[in-house]
């Protein structure tokens, strides 16, 4: 028996799917783009290490971790030619800078406490700036429906693709093998919180006290991270804050999955534009959860 799907039937099937299904399709695609670009960068980093070349301005050292696996360490090479810029860090607001015109001046400045300023890293900084611009633009577009569905998806995809290499660098800084463990943890937490949030267990998103507590905790976490620019905290304190942050974003996932469930009951909200908005909300929760877990694992080493 042959079944022929025409254009109208396909469109009808897409419209009739649930908001959760649409959201998961978009979310899965975006997370897949992050993982693809992340793993691609890790593979190219290994090739750069083997060929002794750079990638996004970074060079790589190889070491063996406690499990006997290769652990790549990214670093920025020192400048080979003169003049060389050298700096001496005094405190958070004061840094002395000098330029060495020859090797004798390099030795002299090093005895005075100066150190080499690394060269390179510019492409990575540019990528980070591009990602931040794309991220905030996507947030505005999805919230206010400023672009068409396909234009929004294109911008969303650029955000995900540009984040992958940045995630790879974070994983390399700590140990990419531990980074893979963090990805597995995030996957399990997302599935668990999705099950809890979308079940009939409790209407989390309609509880204003629960939502208010989450917002207050988020504000406290932001204040702590802002304070880190001006104050020194112990590794243990930073690790505990990261664990608290991971717990917080796990609760945000429960809240947002439940919010999607409540939105699904509204017929005028069951469309692909709304699904993009919902996917972006979950996307931010998952990214923040992953970064907090990586922070906690990095400070435990």
N, C-alpha and C positions, 0 to 999 in steps of 0.2 A: 504494500500500500504506500503510494507516494504522497508526501505532504509538501505542498508548495506554500512558502511564506512570501506574501507580497509586502511591499513597503509599509502599507497601512497596518498590517497585522503585527509587524515588528515594532512599530511605534506604539501600538496599543499595548503590547506586552511590556514594553519598557515603562509606560505610564502606570500600569496596574501593579507593578512590583512595589513592595513596601518601602517606606523611607529608610528603614534600617538596611535593607538590601542595597539600595542605591548608595547609601553612606559607606557601607563596607566595601563596595566595589571601588569607589573613589579613593577611600583611605588605603586599601590594599595596593592600589596602583601607585600611589604616592610613596608609601613606605617601601614598595618594591624598587622604585627609582632611587631612593636613598641608599638602599642596600646594594643595588647594582653599581652606582657610582662610587660607593665606599669600597666595595670589594675590588673594583677595577683599579682604584687608586692604590690599594694595598698590593695588588699584583704588579703594578707599574713601579711601586716603591721597591719591591724586591728586585725587579729588573734593574732599577737605577743603582741599587746597592751592588749587584753583581757586576755591572758595567762601570761602576765608580763614576756615575753621572748624577745630575740633580733632577729634581722633580718639583715644580712650583717653587723653585729657589731653595729647596731643601736638599741636603745631603743626608746619607744614612750610614750609621755604624751598625755592625752586626754583633750580637752577643747570644749566649745560650742561657735560657732561663732555668729555673729549678726543675722543670719537667723535661729538660733536654731538647727543647724546641727553639728554633731560631727566633730571636727577638730583635726587631729592627728599632733603632733609636734615631729619630730625626734630629738634625742640628743644622745650623747655618754656618757656612764656612767663613773664615776670616779673609779679609782682603789680601791679595797677593802683591799688589802694586802699591807704590807710594804716590802721594801722601796717604798715610793711614790714620783714620780717625780713632782716637782713644778717649776713654771717659773714665771718670772716677765717681762712683755713687756715694753721695754723702747721706742723703735721706730721701724721703719720698718726694720732696719738692726741690731738691738741689742736686745737680750733677755737673761736675766740671768736665769740660771738653777741650782736648788739644789735638793737633795734627802733627804726626811724626813724619818728617821728610826723608828719613833714612833709618837703617837698622840701629844705629847708635842712639838715636833719639827714642826709638821704641824701647830699648833696654833702659834708658834713663827714665822714661815715663813710667815703665813698669815698676822700677824701684821706688818711685814716688807713690805707687798705689793705683796707677791707671791700668786699664785693661782694654783689649781690642774691642772695637765695635764690629759686630759681624756684618757681612754684606749678604745681599740676597734676601729672600723672604718676602720681597715686594709682591710677587704674584699671589702668594698666599693671603697677604693683607688685602689685596685688591679683591680676591675672591670672597673674603669675609665681608667686606663692605658691600659687594654686590648681593651677597646672600641676605644681609640685613635689610637692604633696600627692597629686595624682592619679597622678603617675609612680611615687612610692614605694609607694603603695597597690597599684597595678597590679603592681609587681614582687613584692610579698608575695603577692598573690592568685594570680598565675600560678605562683609557685614552690610554694605549699602547697595549691593548689586549694581556696581558702576559699569561693568562690562558684560558682554554676552557670555553664555555658558562656556563656549569653546575658548574664548579669549581668557576667561578666568582660569580654566583648566591649564592652558598653556603657561600662564604666569605661575600657577601653583606648581606645575611640573619643573619650571626653571628653579624655583625655590628648593625643591627636593633634590634636584640634580646637583646644585651648587653646595648643598649641605653635606652631601656624601663625602667628598674629600676632606672637609673640615672634621667630620666625625672620625674619619680614618686617622687623621693626625692626632686627635685626642686619644684614640685607641693605641696608636704607636707610642705616644708619650708615656703611657702606663704599662702596656704589654698587650698587643693585639689579641693574644690568646685569652686574657682575662676579659677583653672587650667582647669576644664572642660569647663568653659566659653571661655577660651583662645583657646581651641581645636576647639570649634564651630566657633570662629572668623577666625581661620586659614582655616577651611574648606570653609567658605564663600568667603574669599579672594582668595583662590586657584581656586575655580570655576569661580569667576568673572575675575581674571587675565587670566585664561585659555581661557575664551570666548573672551576677548579682544585680547590676543596675537595670537590666532589661526584664528581670523576672518580676513576679507580683509580690516579692518579699516586702517591699516598702517603697513609698513614693518619695525618694530622696530629694528630687528636684522641686517638690512642692513644699518642702520643709524650709521655711525662711531662716530658722535658727541654724540649721545645718549649713545652709548656703552662706549665711553671715559669718559663721565660724571659719569656714574655708577661706573666705575673703580676708578675714583678719589674719589668719595664719599665713596666707600668701603675702600679705603686706609685711608681716614680720620677717618672712624669708627674704623679701626684697631689701628690707632695711639691713639685714645681716650681711647680705652680699654686697650692698653698697658700702657698709662700714669696713669691709675687707680691703677697700681701696686705701683706707686711711689708718687702719689699725692692724696689728699683727695678732693672729689667733693661732693657738696650738693645732697641730694636726688632728688631735683627738677631738677638739671642739669643732673643727671644720668637718670632720667625718660624721659627728653626731648631727650637725646641721644638715648634711647631705642625706643622712638616713631619714631625718624628719621631713626633708623636702620630698624624698621618694615616697614616703607614706602619704604626704599631703596630696601629691599628684595622683596617687592611687585612688584616694577618695574623690578627687576631681573626676577621674574616669568613671567611677560609680555614679556620681552626680550627673555627668553629661550623657552617659548611656541611658540613664533613666529619663533625662530631659528629651532625648531622641524618641524614646518610647511614647512619652506624652504628646510630642509633636506629631507622631504618626497617626494619632486619632483625629487630627484636624485635616480634612480632605484638601483644603487649599494650601497646605504645607507639604503635601506629598508630591514634590517635584524635584527635578535634578538640581535646580539652583539652591533649594533648601538643603539638599543632600551635600552639595559642595560646602555650604556653610557649616553643617554638622560635622562633616569629615575634617574640616580645618580645625574645629574646636578639639576633636579627639586627637588630631595630629599634633597640636601643641601640647596636649597633656602627655602624649606618648614620648615626644622629643624631650620634654622637661624631665619626665620620669627617667629616661635613659641617661640623660646628662647627670642627674643627681646620683644615680646608681654608679656611674663611672667615677664620679667625684668621691663617693664613699669607698669604692674599691681602690682608687688611686691613693687615698690617704691612709689606707690600712697597710700599705706596703712599707 
